[in-house]
């Protein structure tokens, strides 16, 4: 939508948006970031939840070297199955 394009243009690096499926990945990573700084402490994600959310984005298409997750996230230890994650990023 036009509104989404306007705010993503302000929030995301335009060079990162040029990669395949980048905008969807960046929105999901933004949700992880917002979950980590929720004003409700009880709802705030801990490091394991955040890592699971990041892993969920990374696992979308591991063969896609041009994906934002593959290009911009460093390797990290897994935190369990993302599908079991209470804050799933699935749309």
C-alpha positions in Angstrom: 0.0 0.0 0.0 1.0 3.6 -0.5 1.0 4.3 3.3 3.3 1.3 4.0 5.7 2.4 1.2 5.9 5.9 2.7 6.8 4.8 6.2 9.1 1.9 5.1 10.9 4.5 3.0 11.6 6.5 6.1 12.5 3.6 8.4 14.6 1.3 6.1 17.8 1.7 4.3 17.0 2.2 0.6 20.0 0.0 -0.4 18.6 -2.9 1.6 15.2 -2.6 0.0 16.7 -3.3 -3.4 17.3 -7.0 -2.6 14.7 -9.7 -3.4 12.0 -10.1 -0.7 13.8 -7.5 1.4 10.9 -5.4 2.5 9.0 -8.3 4.0 12.1 -9.4 5.9 12.8 -5.9 7.1 9.2 -5.6 8.4 9.6 -8.8 10.3 12.9 -7.7 11.8 11.3 -4.4 12.8 8.6 -6.4 14.6 11.4 -8.3 16.5 13.0 -4.9 17.4 9.6 -3.5 18.6 9.0 -6.7 20.6 12.3 -6.2 22.4 11.4 -2.6 23.5 7.7 -3.1 24.4 6.7 -0.7 27.1 4.9 -3.6 28.8 7.7 -5.4 30.5 5.7 -8.6 30.8 5.1 -8.6 27.0 8.7 -7.6 26.1 10.7 -10.2 24.3 13.7 -11.8 25.9 16.9 -12.6 24.0 15.7 -16.2 23.2 12.4 -14.9 21.7 14.3 -12.3 19.7 16.8 -14.8 18.4 14.0 -17.2 17.4 12.3 -14.3 15.5 15.5 -13.5 13.7 16.0 -17.2 12.9 12.5 -17.4 11.5 13.3 -14.6 9.0 16.7 -16.2 8.2 15.1 -19.6 7.5 12.6 -18.3 5.0 14.9 -18.9 2.0 18.4 -20.0 3.0 19.4 -20.5 -0.6 18.7 -16.9 -1.5 22.0 -15.1 -1.1 20.5 -11.8 -1.9 18.0 -11.9 0.9 18.3 -9.2 3.6 18.5 -11.7 6.4 21.4 -13.6 4.7 23.2 -10.4 3.8 22.7 -8.3 6.9 22.6 -10.7 9.9 25.6 -12.5 11.3 25.5 -16.2 12.2 24.2 -17.0 15.7 23.2 -20.0 17.7 19.7 -21.4 17.2 17.1 -20.9 19.9 14.7 -23.7 18.9 12.0 -24.0 16.3 10.6 -20.7 15.2 7.2 -22.2 14.5 6.8 -22.9 18.2 7.6 -19.3 19.0 4.9 -17.4 21.0 5.5 -14.2 18.9 5.5 -15.8 15.5 6.3 -13.4 12.7 4.1 -15.2 10.1 1.8 -13.0 8.2 
